[in-house]
Amino acid sequence: MILVAVSFIAGRVYEYRLNLKECENCNNNYPEK
């Protein structure tokens, strides 16, 4: 189960960093869910 947790967290961090790189100042395109 540890591998599942690690892969899940890694995926979240990866997507988070991609969003920061793509647009630092476009919060309007990503409304709070």
PDB file of N, H, CA, C and O in Angstrom:
ATOM      1  N   MET A   1       0.847  -1.208   0.000  1.00  0.00           N
ATOM      2  CA  MET A   1       0.000   0.000   0.000  1.00  0.00           C
ATOM      3  C   MET A   1       0.879   1.254   0.000  1.00  0.00           C
ATOM      4  O   MET A   1       0.444   2.328  -0.414  1.00  0.00           O
ATOM      5  N   ILE A   2       2.123   1.101   0.470  1.00  0.00           N
ATOM      6  H   ILE A   2       2.477   0.228   0.806  1.00  0.00           H
ATOM      7  CA  ILE A   2       3.023   2.267   0.508  1.00  0.00           C
ATOM      8  C   ILE A   2       3.285   2.766  -0.908  1.00  0.00           C
ATOM      9  O   ILE A   2       3.297   3.972  -1.154  1.00  0.00           O
ATOM     10  N   LEU A   3       3.496   1.837  -1.837  1.00  0.00           N
ATOM     11  H   LEU A   3       3.486   0.857  -1.637  1.00  0.00           H
ATOM     12  CA  LEU A   3       3.766   2.242  -3.223  1.00  0.00           C
ATOM     13  C   LEU A   3       2.588   3.020  -3.790  1.00  0.00           C
ATOM     14  O   LEU A   3       2.775   3.984  -4.532  1.00  0.00           O
ATOM     15  N   VAL A   4       1.386   2.606  -3.447  1.00  0.00           N
ATOM     16  H   VAL A   4       1.234   1.823  -2.844  1.00  0.00           H
ATOM     17  CA  VAL A   4       0.195   3.304  -3.955  1.00  0.00           C
ATOM     18  C   VAL A   4       0.168   4.735  -3.428  1.00  0.00           C
ATOM     19  O   VAL A   4      -0.102   5.672  -4.180  1.00  0.00           O
ATOM     20  N   ALA A   5       0.445   4.903  -2.146  1.00  0.00           N
ATOM     21  H   ALA A   5       0.665   4.142  -1.535  1.00  0.00           H
ATOM     22  CA  ALA A   5       0.431   6.246  -1.549  1.00  0.00           C
ATOM     23  C   ALA A   5       1.515   7.115  -2.179  1.00  0.00           C
ATOM     24  O   ALA A   5       1.270   8.276  -2.507  1.00  0.00           O
ATOM     25  N   VAL A   6       2.703   6.561  -2.349  1.00  0.00           N
ATOM     26  H   VAL A   6       2.902   5.617  -2.084  1.00  0.00           H
ATOM     27  CA  VAL A   6       3.814   7.328  -2.925  1.00  0.00           C
ATOM     28  C   VAL A   6       3.487   7.738  -4.352  1.00  0.00           C
ATOM     29  O   VAL A   6       3.701   8.890  -4.729  1.00  0.00           O
ATOM     30  N   SER A   7       2.973   6.811  -5.146  1.00  0.00           N
ATOM     31  H   SER A   7       2.800   5.875  -4.839  1.00  0.00           H
ATOM     32  CA  SER A   7       2.651   7.124  -6.545  1.00  0.00           C
ATOM     33  C   SER A   7       1.545   8.177  -6.599  1.00  0.00           C
ATOM     34  O   SER A   7       1.575   9.058  -7.458  1.00  0.00           O
ATOM     35  N   PHE A   8       0.574   8.097  -5.696  1.00  0.00           N
ATOM     36  H   PHE A   8       0.550   7.381  -4.998  1.00  0.00           H
ATOM     37  CA  PHE A   8      -0.523   9.068  -5.676  1.00  0.00           C
ATOM     38  C   PHE A   8       0.008  10.465  -5.356  1.00  0.00           C
ATOM     39  O   PHE A   8      -0.329  11.435  -6.034  1.00  0.00           O
ATOM     40  N   ILE A   9       0.836  10.556  -4.325  1.00  0.00           N
ATOM     41  H   ILE A   9       1.110   9.767  -3.775  1.00  0.00           H
ATOM     42  CA  ILE A   9       1.405  11.856  -3.933  1.00  0.00           C
ATOM     43  C   ILE A   9       2.294  12.396  -5.048  1.00  0.00           C
ATOM     44  O   ILE A   9       2.249  13.587  -5.354  1.00  0.00           O
ATOM     45  N   ALA A  10       3.101  11.532  -5.655  1.00  0.00           N
ATOM     46  H   ALA A  10       3.138  10.564  -5.406  1.00  0.00           H
ATOM     47  CA  ALA A  10       3.985  11.965  -6.739  1.00  0.00           C
ATOM     48  C   ALA A  10       3.159  12.523  -7.890  1.00  0.00           C
ATOM     49  O   ALA A  10       3.533  13.532  -8.489  1.00  0.00           O
ATOM     50  N   GLY A  11       2.047  11.880  -8.203  1.00  0.00           N
ATOM     51  H   GLY A  11       1.744  11.060  -7.717  1.00  0.00           H
ATOM     52  CA  GLY A  11       1.188  12.353  -9.296  1.00  0.00           C
ATOM     53  C   GLY A  11       0.613  13.721  -8.978  1.00  0.00           C
ATOM     54  O   GLY A  11       0.558  14.589  -9.849  1.00  0.00           O
ATOM     55  N   ARG A  12       0.184  13.921  -7.739  1.00  0.00           N
ATOM     56  H   ARG A  12       0.229  13.216  -7.032  1.00  0.00           H
ATOM     57  CA  ARG A  12      -0.389  15.215  -7.355  1.00  0.00           C
ATOM     58  C   ARG A  12       0.671  16.308  -7.450  1.00  0.00           C
ATOM     59  O   ARG A  12       0.401  17.392  -7.968  1.00  0.00           O
ATOM     60  N   VAL A  13       1.867  16.030  -6.956  1.00  0.00           N
ATOM     61  H   VAL A  13       2.086  15.149  -6.535  1.00  0.00           H
ATOM     62  CA  VAL A  13       2.956  17.017  -6.990  1.00  0.00           C
ATOM     63  C   VAL A  13       3.338  17.322  -8.431  1.00  0.00           C
ATOM     64  O   VAL A  13       3.595  18.475  -8.780  1.00  0.00           O
ATOM     65  N   TYR A  14       3.377  16.283  -9.274  1.00  0.00           N
ATOM     66  H   TYR A  14       3.169  15.347  -8.991  1.00  0.00           H
ATOM     67  CA  TYR A  14       3.732  16.471 -10.688  1.00  0.00           C
ATOM     68  C   TYR A  14       2.729  17.395 -11.370  1.00  0.00           C
ATOM     69  O   TYR A  14       3.123  18.325 -12.073  1.00  0.00           O
ATOM     70  N   GLU A  15       1.442  17.147 -11.169  1.00  0.00           N
ATOM     71  H   GLU A  15       1.122  16.391 -10.597  1.00  0.00           H
ATOM     72  CA  GLU A  15       0.412  17.996 -11.789  1.00  0.00           C
ATOM     73  C   GLU A  15       0.493  19.414 -11.232  1.00  0.00           C
ATOM     74  O   GLU A  15       0.325  20.383 -11.971  1.00  0.00           O
ATOM     75  N   TYR A  16       0.749  19.537  -9.925  1.00  0.00           N
ATOM     76  H   TYR A  16       0.885  18.750  -9.324  1.00  0.00           H
ATOM     77  CA  TYR A  16       0.833  20.856  -9.296  1.00  0.00           C
ATOM     78  C   TYR A  16       1.968  21.670  -9.914  1.00  0.00           C
ATOM     79  O   TYR A  16       1.791  22.849 -10.222  1.00  0.00           O
ATOM     80  N   ARG A  17       3.136  21.042 -10.097  1.00  0.00           N
ATOM     81  H   ARG A  17       3.279  20.085  -9.848  1.00  0.00           H
ATOM     82  CA  ARG A  17       4.280  21.749 -10.678  1.00  0.00           C
ATOM     83  C   ARG A  17       4.010  22.095 -12.128  1.00  0.00           C
ATOM     84  O   ARG A  17       4.412  23.166 -12.583  1.00  0.00           O
ATOM     85  N   LEU A  18       3.336  21.214 -12.877  1.00  0.00           N
ATOM     86  H   LEU A  18       3.009  20.344 -12.507  1.00  0.00           H
ATOM     87  CA  LEU A  18       3.020  21.512 -14.280  1.00  0.00           C
ATOM     88  C   LEU A  18       2.132  22.745 -14.353  1.00  0.00           C
ATOM     89  O   LEU A  18       2.352  23.616 -15.195  1.00  0.00           O
ATOM     90  N   ASN A  19       1.134  22.831 -13.485  1.00  0.00           N
ATOM     91  H   ASN A  19       0.955  22.124 -12.801  1.00  0.00           H
ATOM     92  CA  ASN A  19       0.231  23.989 -13.495  1.00  0.00           C
ATOM     93  C   ASN A  19       1.002  25.268 -13.196  1.00  0.00           C
ATOM     94  O   ASN A  19       0.732  26.306 -13.799  1.00  0.00           O
ATOM     95  N   LEU A  20       1.960  25.206 -12.270  1.00  0.00           N
ATOM     96  H   LEU A  20       2.179  24.362 -11.780  1.00  0.00           H
ATOM     97  CA  LEU A  20       2.730  26.403 -11.933  1.00  0.00           C
ATOM     98  C   LEU A  20       3.585  26.831 -13.123  1.00  0.00           C
ATOM     99  O   LEU A  20       3.719  28.025 -13.389  1.00  0.00           O
ATOM    100  N   LYS A  21       4.162  25.871 -13.839  1.00  0.00           N
ATOM    101  H   LYS A  21       4.053  24.901 -13.623  1.00  0.00           H
ATOM    102  CA  LYS A  21       5.024  26.204 -14.976  1.00  0.00           C
ATOM    103  C   LYS A  21       4.211  26.753 -16.138  1.00  0.00           C
ATOM    104  O   LYS A  21       4.635  27.699 -16.801  1.00  0.00           O
ATOM    105  N   GLU A  22       3.044  26.166 -16.391  1.00  0.00           N
ATOM    106  H   GLU A  22       2.699  25.397 -15.852  1.00  0.00           H
ATOM    107  CA  GLU A  22       2.249  26.593 -17.545  1.00  0.00           C
ATOM    108  C   GLU A  22       1.765  28.029 -17.381  1.00  0.00           C
ATOM    109  O   GLU A  22       1.843  28.814 -18.327  1.00  0.00           O
ATOM    110  N   CYS A  23       1.267  28.387 -16.203  1.00  0.00           N
ATOM    111  H   CYS A  23       1.203  27.749 -15.435  1.00  0.00           H
ATOM    112  CA  CYS A  23       0.777  29.764 -16.024  1.00  0.00           C
ATOM    113  C   CYS A  23       0.840  30.139 -14.561  1.00  0.00           C
ATOM    114  O   CYS A  23       0.129  29.579 -13.727  1.00  0.00           O
ATOM    115  N   GLU A  24       1.704  31.097 -14.261  1.00  0.00           N
ATOM    116  H   GLU A  24       2.282  31.552 -14.938  1.00  0.00           H
ATOM    117  CA  GLU A  24       1.854  31.511 -12.866  1.00  0.00           C
ATOM    118  C   GLU A  24       0.731  32.450 -12.442  1.00  0.00           C
ATOM    119  O   GLU A  24       0.335  32.469 -11.277  1.00  0.00           O
ATOM    120  N   ASN A  25       0.214  33.239 -13.407  1.00  0.00           N
ATOM    121  H   ASN A  25       0.536  33.224 -14.353  1.00  0.00           H
ATOM    122  CA  ASN A  25      -0.803  34.236 -13.050  1.00  0.00           C
ATOM    123  C   ASN A  25      -2.084  34.030 -13.840  1.00  0.00           C
ATOM    124  O   ASN A  25      -2.530  34.939 -14.540  1.00  0.00           O
ATOM    125  N   CYS A  26      -2.682  32.849 -13.738  1.00  0.00           N
ATOM    126  H   CYS A  26      -2.320  32.110 -13.169  1.00  0.00           H
ATOM    127  CA  CYS A  26      -3.959  32.646 -14.437  1.00  0.00           C
ATOM    128  C   CYS A  26      -4.895  31.853 -13.533  1.00  0.00           C
ATOM    129  O   CYS A  26      -5.405  30.800 -13.917  1.00  0.00           O
ATOM    130  N   ASN A  27      -5.114  32.373 -12.326  1.00  0.00           N
ATOM    131  H   ASN A  27      -4.700  33.228 -12.014  1.00  0.00           H
ATOM    132  CA  ASN A  27      -6.003  31.693 -11.382  1.00  0.00           C
ATOM    133  C   ASN A  27      -7.435  31.674 -11.903  1.00  0.00           C
ATOM    134  O   ASN A  27      -8.231  30.820 -11.512  1.00  0.00           O
ATOM    135  N   ASN A  28      -7.763  32.618 -12.788  1.00  0.00           N
ATOM    136  H   ASN A  28      -7.116  33.312 -13.105  1.00  0.00           H
ATOM    137  CA  ASN A  28      -9.128  32.676 -13.309  1.00  0.00           C
ATOM    138  C   ASN A  28      -9.449  31.425 -14.117  1.00  0.00           C
ATOM    139  O   ASN A  28     -10.604  31.004 -14.184  1.00  0.00           O
ATOM    140  N   ASN A  29      -8.420  30.828 -14.735  1.00  0.00           N
ATOM    141  H   ASN A  29      -7.482  31.170 -14.681  1.00  0.00           H
ATOM    142  CA  ASN A  29      -8.657  29.628 -15.542  1.00  0.00           C
ATOM    143  C   ASN A  29      -8.829  28.395 -14.655  1.00  0.00           C
ATOM    144  O   ASN A  29      -9.336  27.367 -15.104  1.00  0.00           O
ATOM    145  N   TYR A  30      -8.405  28.504 -13.394  1.00  0.00           N
ATOM    146  H   TYR A  30      -7.993  29.339 -13.029  1.00  0.00           H
ATOM    147  CA  TYR A  30      -8.526  27.360 -12.488  1.00  0.00           C
ATOM    148  C   TYR A  30      -9.357  27.743 -11.267  1.00  0.00           C
ATOM    149  O   TYR A  30      -8.804  27.953 -10.188  1.00  0.00           O
ATOM    150  N   PRO A  31     -10.675  27.838 -11.422  1.00  0.00           N
ATOM    151  CA  PRO A  31     -11.533  28.184 -10.281  1.00  0.00           C
ATOM    152  C   PRO A  31     -11.422  27.136  -9.181  1.00  0.00           C
ATOM    153  O   PRO A  31     -11.217  25.954  -9.459  1.00  0.00           O
ATOM    154  N   GLU A  32     -11.555  27.568  -7.943  1.00  0.00           N
ATOM    155  H   GLU A  32     -11.721  28.528  -7.716  1.00  0.00           H
ATOM    156  CA  GLU A  32     -11.445  26.620  -6.833  1.00  0.00           C
ATOM    157  C   GLU A  32     -12.503  25.538  -6.960  1.00  0.00           C
ATOM    158  O   GLU A  32     -13.681  25.827  -7.173  1.00  0.00           O
ATOM    159  N   LYS A  33     -12.072  24.283  -6.827  1.00  0.00           N
ATOM    160  H   LYS A  33     -11.116  24.048  -6.653  1.00  0.00           H
ATOM    161  CA  LYS A  33     -13.005  23.159  -6.972  1.00  0.00           C
ATOM    162  C   LYS A  33     -13.790  22.963  -5.676  1.00  0.00           C
ATOM    163  O   LYS A  33     -14.629  22.066  -5.591  1.00  0.00           O
TER     164      LYS A  33
END
